[in-house]
Amino acid sequence: MFLRCKTRKKDGKTHRYWSVVENCRRKGGGMVQRHVLYLGEINDAQRAA
């Protein structure tokens, strides 16, 4: 499992949205990434706390 950050520019500001993602192996041998948990936007003040 790992954290994935998606950035988006909205109204001239940069917003970062975080989610927890897991790698899963398929029966055919391929790998897919499964979205486990959406954490939402974590701004700099929340990150410092």
CHARMM internal coordinates of N, CA and C (Angstrom, degrees):
IC EDIT
DIST 1 N 1 CA 1.4453
DIST 1 CA 1 C 1.5209
ANGL 1 N 1 CA 1 C 109.61
DIST 1 C 2 N 1.3159
ANGL 1 CA 1 C 2 N 115.16
DIHE 1 N 1 CA 1 C 2 N 148.77
DIST 2 N 2 CA 1.4464
ANGL 1 C 2 N 2 CA 120.50
DIHE 1 CA 1 C 2 N 2 CA 179.00
DIST 2 CA 2 C 1.5164
ANGL 2 N 2 CA 2 C 109.99
DIHE 1 C 2 N 2 CA 2 C -154.16
DIST 2 C 3 N 1.3250
ANGL 2 CA 2 C 3 N 115.74
DIHE 2 N 2 CA 2 C 3 N 165.72
DIST 3 N 3 CA 1.4577
ANGL 2 C 3 N 3 CA 121.92
DIHE 2 CA 2 C 3 N 3 CA 177.84
DIST 3 CA 3 C 1.5161
ANGL 3 N 3 CA 3 C 109.67
DIHE 2 C 3 N 3 CA 3 C -90.85
DIST 3 C 4 N 1.3084
ANGL 3 CA 3 C 4 N 116.86
DIHE 3 N 3 CA 3 C 4 N 137.63
DIST 4 N 4 CA 1.4510
ANGL 3 C 4 N 4 CA 121.69
DIHE 3 CA 3 C 4 N 4 CA 175.49
DIST 4 CA 4 C 1.5243
ANGL 4 N 4 CA 4 C 108.09
DIHE 3 C 4 N 4 CA 4 C -118.81
DIST 4 C 5 N 1.3160
ANGL 4 CA 4 C 5 N 115.01
DIHE 4 N 4 CA 4 C 5 N 133.33
DIST 5 N 5 CA 1.4577
ANGL 4 C 5 N 5 CA 121.23
DIHE 4 CA 4 C 5 N 5 CA 179.78
DIST 5 CA 5 C 1.5249
ANGL 5 N 5 CA 5 C 108.80
DIHE 4 C 5 N 5 CA 5 C -110.25
DIST 5 C 6 N 1.3154
ANGL 5 CA 5 C 6 N 116.63
DIHE 5 N 5 CA 5 C 6 N 128.77
DIST 6 N 6 CA 1.4624
ANGL 5 C 6 N 6 CA 122.46
DIHE 5 CA 5 C 6 N 6 CA 173.95
DIST 6 CA 6 C 1.5178
ANGL 6 N 6 CA 6 C 107.11
DIHE 5 C 6 N 6 CA 6 C -112.96
DIST 6 C 7 N 1.3173
ANGL 6 CA 6 C 7 N 117.18
DIHE 6 N 6 CA 6 C 7 N 126.50
DIST 7 N 7 CA 1.4541
ANGL 6 C 7 N 7 CA 120.45
DIHE 6 CA 6 C 7 N 7 CA 178.65
DIST 7 CA 7 C 1.5179
ANGL 7 N 7 CA 7 C 109.50
DIHE 6 C 7 N 7 CA 7 C -104.59
DIST 7 C 8 N 1.3344
ANGL 7 CA 7 C 8 N 114.93
DIHE 7 N 7 CA 7 C 8 N 145.76
DIST 8 N 8 CA 1.4545
ANGL 7 C 8 N 8 CA 121.29
DIHE 7 CA 7 C 8 N 8 CA -178.99
DIST 8 CA 8 C 1.5203
ANGL 8 N 8 CA 8 C 107.96
DIHE 7 C 8 N 8 CA 8 C -145.23
DIST 8 C 9 N 1.3213
ANGL 8 CA 8 C 9 N 116.36
DIHE 8 N 8 CA 8 C 9 N 135.58
DIST 9 N 9 CA 1.4546
ANGL 8 C 9 N 9 CA 120.32
DIHE 8 CA 8 C 9 N 9 CA 175.03
DIST 9 CA 9 C 1.5148
ANGL 9 N 9 CA 9 C 108.48
DIHE 8 C 9 N 9 CA 9 C -95.73
DIST 9 C 10 N 1.3307
ANGL 9 CA 9 C 10 N 115.11
DIHE 9 N 9 CA 9 C 10 N 126.02
DIST 10 N 10 CA 1.4532
ANGL 9 C 10 N 10 CA 121.08
DIHE 9 CA 9 C 10 N 10 CA -178.83
DIST 10 CA 10 C 1.5216
ANGL 10 N 10 CA 10 C 107.77
DIHE 9 C 10 N 10 CA 10 C -139.75
DIST 10 C 11 N 1.3092
ANGL 10 CA 10 C 11 N 117.08
DIHE 10 N 10 CA 10 C 11 N 124.66
DIST 11 N 11 CA 1.4618
ANGL 10 C 11 N 11 CA 123.27
DIHE 10 CA 10 C 11 N 11 CA 179.90
DIST 11 CA 11 C 1.5345
ANGL 11 N 11 CA 11 C 111.94
DIHE 10 C 11 N 11 CA 11 C 56.19
DIST 11 C 12 N 1.3183
ANGL 11 CA 11 C 12 N 117.22
DIHE 11 N 11 CA 11 C 12 N 37.14
DIST 12 N 12 CA 1.4550
ANGL 11 C 12 N 12 CA 121.65
DIHE 11 CA 11 C 12 N 12 CA 178.63
DIST 12 CA 12 C 1.5162
ANGL 12 N 12 CA 12 C 114.88
DIHE 11 C 12 N 12 CA 12 C 78.98
DIST 12 C 13 N 1.3279
ANGL 12 CA 12 C 13 N 118.00
DIHE 12 N 12 CA 12 C 13 N 0.00
DIST 13 N 13 CA 1.4679
ANGL 12 C 13 N 13 CA 122.01
DIHE 12 CA 12 C 13 N 13 CA 179.58
DIST 13 CA 13 C 1.5299
ANGL 13 N 13 CA 13 C 109.07
DIHE 12 C 13 N 13 CA 13 C -111.06
DIST 13 C 14 N 1.3105
ANGL 13 CA 13 C 14 N 116.19
DIHE 13 N 13 CA 13 C 14 N 152.33
DIST 14 N 14 CA 1.4599
ANGL 13 C 14 N 14 CA 121.29
DIHE 13 CA 13 C 14 N 14 CA 177.40
DIST 14 CA 14 C 1.5267
ANGL 14 N 14 CA 14 C 108.75
DIHE 13 C 14 N 14 CA 14 C -97.84
DIST 14 C 15 N 1.3218
ANGL 14 CA 14 C 15 N 116.05
DIHE 14 N 14 CA 14 C 15 N 125.52
DIST 15 N 15 CA 1.4541
ANGL 14 C 15 N 15 CA 121.86
DIHE 14 CA 14 C 15 N 15 CA 178.42
DIST 15 CA 15 C 1.5225
ANGL 15 N 15 CA 15 C 108.44
DIHE 14 C 15 N 15 CA 15 C -113.89
DIST 15 C 16 N 1.3421
ANGL 15 CA 15 C 16 N 116.49
DIHE 15 N 15 CA 15 C 16 N 137.93
DIST 16 N 16 CA 1.4634
ANGL 15 C 16 N 16 CA 122.41
DIHE 15 CA 15 C 16 N 16 CA 178.76
DIST 16 CA 16 C 1.5157
ANGL 16 N 16 CA 16 C 109.55
DIHE 15 C 16 N 16 CA 16 C -114.31
DIST 16 C 17 N 1.3188
ANGL 16 CA 16 C 17 N 116.33
DIHE 16 N 16 CA 16 C 17 N 126.30
DIST 17 N 17 CA 1.4575
ANGL 16 C 17 N 17 CA 122.66
DIHE 16 CA 16 C 17 N 17 CA 178.98
DIST 17 CA 17 C 1.5190
ANGL 17 N 17 CA 17 C 108.37
DIHE 16 C 17 N 17 CA 17 C -114.72
DIST 17 C 18 N 1.3366
ANGL 17 CA 17 C 18 N 117.03
DIHE 17 N 17 CA 17 C 18 N 134.15
DIST 18 N 18 CA 1.4651
ANGL 17 C 18 N 18 CA 122.42
DIHE 17 CA 17 C 18 N 18 CA -173.25
DIST 18 CA 18 C 1.5232
ANGL 18 N 18 CA 18 C 110.78
DIHE 17 C 18 N 18 CA 18 C -114.96
DIST 18 C 19 N 1.3270
ANGL 18 CA 18 C 19 N 115.84
DIHE 18 N 18 CA 18 C 19 N 146.12
DIST 19 N 19 CA 1.4551
ANGL 18 C 19 N 19 CA 121.50
DIHE 18 CA 18 C 19 N 19 CA 174.54
DIST 19 CA 19 C 1.5241
ANGL 19 N 19 CA 19 C 108.91
DIHE 18 C 19 N 19 CA 19 C -148.24
DIST 19 C 20 N 1.3251
ANGL 19 CA 19 C 20 N 115.90
DIHE 19 N 19 CA 19 C 20 N 157.87
DIST 20 N 20 CA 1.4688
ANGL 19 C 20 N 20 CA 122.98
DIHE 19 CA 19 C 20 N 20 CA 177.25
DIST 20 CA 20 C 1.5228
ANGL 20 N 20 CA 20 C 107.43
DIHE 19 C 20 N 20 CA 20 C -98.24
DIST 20 C 21 N 1.3327
ANGL 20 CA 20 C 21 N 116.15
DIHE 20 N 20 CA 20 C 21 N 128.67
DIST 21 N 21 CA 1.4632
ANGL 20 C 21 N 21 CA 122.40
DIHE 20 CA 20 C 21 N 21 CA -175.28
DIST 21 CA 21 C 1.5243
ANGL 21 N 21 CA 21 C 108.96
DIHE 20 C 21 N 21 CA 21 C -124.80
DIST 21 C 22 N 1.3211
ANGL 21 CA 21 C 22 N 115.76
DIHE 21 N 21 CA 21 C 22 N 145.73
DIST 22 N 22 CA 1.4656
ANGL 21 C 22 N 22 CA 121.69
DIHE 21 CA 21 C 22 N 22 CA -178.78
DIST 22 CA 22 C 1.5359
ANGL 22 N 22 CA 22 C 108.89
DIHE 21 C 22 N 22 CA 22 C -126.50
DIST 22 C 23 N 1.3199
ANGL 22 CA 22 C 23 N 117.00
DIHE 22 N 22 CA 22 C 23 N 140.24
DIST 23 N 23 CA 1.4643
ANGL 22 C 23 N 23 CA 121.42
DIHE 22 CA 22 C 23 N 23 CA 174.61
DIST 23 CA 23 C 1.5217
ANGL 23 N 23 CA 23 C 109.15
DIHE 22 C 23 N 23 CA 23 C -85.64
DIST 23 C 24 N 1.3309
ANGL 23 CA 23 C 24 N 117.25
DIHE 23 N 23 CA 23 C 24 N 131.71
DIST 24 N 24 CA 1.4687
ANGL 23 C 24 N 24 CA 122.66
DIHE 23 CA 23 C 24 N 24 CA 178.46
DIST 24 CA 24 C 1.5227
ANGL 24 N 24 CA 24 C 109.06
DIHE 23 C 24 N 24 CA 24 C -127.04
DIST 24 C 25 N 1.3197
ANGL 24 CA 24 C 25 N 115.84
DIHE 24 N 24 CA 24 C 25 N 136.51
DIST 25 N 25 CA 1.4593
ANGL 24 C 25 N 25 CA 120.55
DIHE 24 CA 24 C 25 N 25 CA 178.01
DIST 25 CA 25 C 1.5298
ANGL 25 N 25 CA 25 C 109.62
DIHE 24 C 25 N 25 CA 25 C -91.67
DIST 25 C 26 N 1.3154
ANGL 25 CA 25 C 26 N 116.49
DIHE 25 N 25 CA 25 C 26 N 133.18
DIST 26 N 26 CA 1.4673
ANGL 25 C 26 N 26 CA 121.78
DIHE 25 CA 25 C 26 N 26 CA 178.20
DIST 26 CA 26 C 1.5244
ANGL 26 N 26 CA 26 C 110.46
DIHE 25 C 26 N 26 CA 26 C -86.99
DIST 26 C 27 N 1.3132
ANGL 26 CA 26 C 27 N 116.01
DIHE 26 N 26 CA 26 C 27 N 163.47
DIST 27 N 27 CA 1.4656
ANGL 26 C 27 N 27 CA 120.18
DIHE 26 CA 26 C 27 N 27 CA -179.44
DIST 27 CA 27 C 1.5181
ANGL 27 N 27 CA 27 C 112.31
DIHE 26 C 27 N 27 CA 27 C -61.56
DIST 27 C 28 N 1.3238
ANGL 27 CA 27 C 28 N 117.33
DIHE 27 N 27 CA 27 C 28 N -34.71
DIST 28 N 28 CA 1.4642
ANGL 27 C 28 N 28 CA 121.06
DIHE 27 CA 27 C 28 N 28 CA -179.70
DIST 28 CA 28 C 1.5209
ANGL 28 N 28 CA 28 C 113.74
DIHE 27 C 28 N 28 CA 28 C -75.32
DIST 28 C 29 N 1.3172
ANGL 28 CA 28 C 29 N 117.72
DIHE 28 N 28 CA 28 C 29 N -2.61
DIST 29 N 29 CA 1.4514
ANGL 28 C 29 N 29 CA 121.18
DIHE 28 CA 28 C 29 N 29 CA 178.07
DIST 29 CA 29 C 1.5204
ANGL 29 N 29 CA 29 C 113.80
DIHE 28 C 29 N 29 CA 29 C 102.09
DIST 29 C 30 N 1.3230
ANGL 29 CA 29 C 30 N 117.18
DIHE 29 N 29 CA 29 C 30 N -7.58
DIST 30 N 30 CA 1.4633
ANGL 29 C 30 N 30 CA 119.72
DIHE 29 CA 29 C 30 N 30 CA 179.46
DIST 30 CA 30 C 1.5210
ANGL 30 N 30 CA 30 C 111.94
DIHE 29 C 30 N 30 CA 30 C -80.21
DIST 30 C 31 N 1.3052
ANGL 30 CA 30 C 31 N 114.93
DIHE 30 N 30 CA 30 C 31 N 167.99
DIST 31 N 31 CA 1.4607
ANGL 30 C 31 N 31 CA 120.64
DIHE 30 CA 30 C 31 N 31 CA -179.16
DIST 31 CA 31 C 1.5250
ANGL 31 N 31 CA 31 C 108.54
DIHE 30 C 31 N 31 CA 31 C -118.91
DIST 31 C 32 N 1.3109
ANGL 31 CA 31 C 32 N 116.84
DIHE 31 N 31 CA 31 C 32 N 136.02
DIST 32 N 32 CA 1.4620
ANGL 31 C 32 N 32 CA 122.29
DIHE 31 CA 31 C 32 N 32 CA 175.44
DIST 32 CA 32 C 1.5217
ANGL 32 N 32 CA 32 C 108.18
DIHE 31 C 32 N 32 CA 32 C -127.07
DIST 32 C 33 N 1.3097
ANGL 32 CA 32 C 33 N 115.90
DIHE 32 N 32 CA 32 C 33 N 156.03
DIST 33 N 33 CA 1.4514
ANGL 32 C 33 N 33 CA 120.78
DIHE 32 CA 32 C 33 N 33 CA 177.08
DIST 33 CA 33 C 1.5141
ANGL 33 N 33 CA 33 C 108.33
DIHE 32 C 33 N 33 CA 33 C -108.06
DIST 33 C 34 N 1.3319
ANGL 33 CA 33 C 34 N 115.80
DIHE 33 N 33 CA 33 C 34 N 125.62
DIST 34 N 34 CA 1.4620
ANGL 33 C 34 N 34 CA 122.39
DIHE 33 CA 33 C 34 N 34 CA -175.68
DIST 34 CA 34 C 1.5169
ANGL 34 N 34 CA 34 C 109.19
DIHE 33 C 34 N 34 CA 34 C -106.28
DIST 34 C 35 N 1.3193
ANGL 34 CA 34 C 35 N 114.73
DIHE 34 N 34 CA 34 C 35 N 129.08
DIST 35 N 35 CA 1.4650
ANGL 34 C 35 N 35 CA 122.28
DIHE 34 CA 34 C 35 N 35 CA 177.91
DIST 35 CA 35 C 1.5242
ANGL 35 N 35 CA 35 C 107.64
DIHE 34 C 35 N 35 CA 35 C -75.91
DIST 35 C 36 N 1.3429
ANGL 35 CA 35 C 36 N 117.88
DIHE 35 N 35 CA 35 C 36 N 118.87
DIST 36 N 36 CA 1.4560
ANGL 35 C 36 N 36 CA 122.80
DIHE 35 CA 35 C 36 N 36 CA -175.38
DIST 36 CA 36 C 1.5223
ANGL 36 N 36 CA 36 C 111.74
DIHE 35 C 36 N 36 CA 36 C -99.69
DIST 36 C 37 N 1.3386
ANGL 36 CA 36 C 37 N 117.24
DIHE 36 N 36 CA 36 C 37 N -47.66
DIST 37 N 37 CA 1.4571
ANGL 36 C 37 N 37 CA 121.08
DIHE 36 CA 36 C 37 N 37 CA -173.49
DIST 37 CA 37 C 1.5170
ANGL 37 N 37 CA 37 C 109.58
DIHE 36 C 37 N 37 CA 37 C -148.40
DIST 37 C 38 N 1.3393
ANGL 37 CA 37 C 38 N 116.26
DIHE 37 N 37 CA 37 C 38 N 132.31
DIST 38 N 38 CA 1.4505
ANGL 37 C 38 N 38 CA 121.73
DIHE 37 CA 37 C 38 N 38 CA 176.18
DIST 38 CA 38 C 1.5239
ANGL 38 N 38 CA 38 C 108.49
DIHE 37 C 38 N 38 CA 38 C -97.62
DIST 38 C 39 N 1.3285
ANGL 38 CA 38 C 39 N 117.06
DIHE 38 N 38 CA 38 C 39 N 121.17
DIST 39 N 39 CA 1.4603
ANGL 38 C 39 N 39 CA 121.31
DIHE 38 CA 38 C 39 N 39 CA -177.99
DIST 39 CA 39 C 1.5206
ANGL 39 N 39 CA 39 C 112.49
DIHE 38 C 39 N 39 CA 39 C -94.27
DIST 39 C 40 N 1.3108
ANGL 39 CA 39 C 40 N 118.17
DIHE 39 N 39 CA 39 C 40 N -21.36
DIST 40 N 40 CA 1.4488
ANGL 39 C 40 N 40 CA 121.76
DIHE 39 CA 39 C 40 N 40 CA 179.65
DIST 40 CA 40 C 1.5149
ANGL 40 N 40 CA 40 C 111.76
DIHE 39 C 40 N 40 CA 40 C 86.79
DIST 40 C 41 N 1.3148
ANGL 40 CA 40 C 41 N 115.32
DIHE 40 N 40 CA 40 C 41 N -161.27
DIST 41 N 41 CA 1.4543
ANGL 40 C 41 N 41 CA 120.50
DIHE 40 CA 40 C 41 N 41 CA -177.66
DIST 41 CA 41 C 1.5221
ANGL 41 N 41 CA 41 C 110.26
DIHE 40 C 41 N 41 CA 41 C -84.82
DIST 41 C 42 N 1.3099
ANGL 41 CA 41 C 42 N 115.41
DIHE 41 N 41 CA 41 C 42 N 129.99
DIST 42 N 42 CA 1.4586
ANGL 41 C 42 N 42 CA 121.32
DIHE 41 CA 41 C 42 N 42 CA 175.36
DIST 42 CA 42 C 1.5232
ANGL 42 N 42 CA 42 C 106.06
DIHE 41 C 42 N 42 CA 42 C -120.48
DIST 42 C 43 N 1.3310
ANGL 42 CA 42 C 43 N 116.38
DIHE 42 N 42 CA 42 C 43 N 109.98
DIST 43 N 43 CA 1.4587
ANGL 42 C 43 N 43 CA 119.95
DIHE 42 CA 42 C 43 N 43 CA -177.69
DIST 43 CA 43 C 1.5300
ANGL 43 N 43 CA 43 C 110.08
DIHE 42 C 43 N 43 CA 43 C -85.01
DIST 43 C 44 N 1.3315
ANGL 43 CA 43 C 44 N 116.29
DIHE 43 N 43 CA 43 C 44 N 179.24
DIST 44 N 44 CA 1.4631
ANGL 43 C 44 N 44 CA 121.02
DIHE 43 CA 43 C 44 N 44 CA -174.41
DIST 44 CA 44 C 1.5279
ANGL 44 N 44 CA 44 C 112.48
DIHE 43 C 44 N 44 CA 44 C -64.94
DIST 44 C 45 N 1.3336
ANGL 44 CA 44 C 45 N 117.71
DIHE 44 N 44 CA 44 C 45 N -36.07
DIST 45 N 45 CA 1.4671
ANGL 44 C 45 N 45 CA 120.27
DIHE 44 CA 44 C 45 N 45 CA 179.71
DIST 45 CA 45 C 1.5320
ANGL 45 N 45 CA 45 C 110.88
DIHE 44 C 45 N 45 CA 45 C -66.95
DIST 45 C 46 N 1.3226
ANGL 45 CA 45 C 46 N 117.07
DIHE 45 N 45 CA 45 C 46 N -39.97
DIST 46 N 46 CA 1.4624
ANGL 45 C 46 N 46 CA 120.78
DIHE 45 CA 45 C 46 N 46 CA 178.12
DIST 46 CA 46 C 1.5218
ANGL 46 N 46 CA 46 C 110.47
DIHE 45 C 46 N 46 CA 46 C -68.53
DIST 46 C 47 N 1.3072
ANGL 46 CA 46 C 47 N 116.66
DIHE 46 N 46 CA 46 C 47 N -37.66
DIST 47 N 47 CA 1.4693
ANGL 46 C 47 N 47 CA 120.67
DIHE 46 CA 46 C 47 N 47 CA -179.62
DIST 47 CA 47 C 1.5256
ANGL 47 N 47 CA 47 C 110.78
DIHE 46 C 47 N 47 CA 47 C -65.42
DIST 47 C 48 N 1.3280
ANGL 47 CA 47 C 48 N 117.43
DIHE 47 N 47 CA 47 C 48 N -39.26
DIST 48 N 48 CA 1.4692
ANGL 47 C 48 N 48 CA 121.21
DIHE 47 CA 47 C 48 N 48 CA 179.85
DIST 48 CA 48 C 1.5348
ANGL 48 N 48 CA 48 C 111.41
DIHE 47 C 48 N 48 CA 48 C -66.86
DIST 48 C 49 N 1.3196
ANGL 48 CA 48 C 49 N 116.57
DIHE 48 N 48 CA 48 C 49 N -33.19
DIST 49 N 49 CA 1.4708
ANGL 48 C 49 N 49 CA 119.89
DIHE 48 CA 48 C 49 N 49 CA -179.83
DIST 49 CA 49 C 1.5058
ANGL 49 N 49 CA 49 C 109.56
DIHE 48 C 49 N 49 CA 49 C -72.95
END
COOR INIT
IC SEED 1 N 1 CA 1 C
IC BUILD
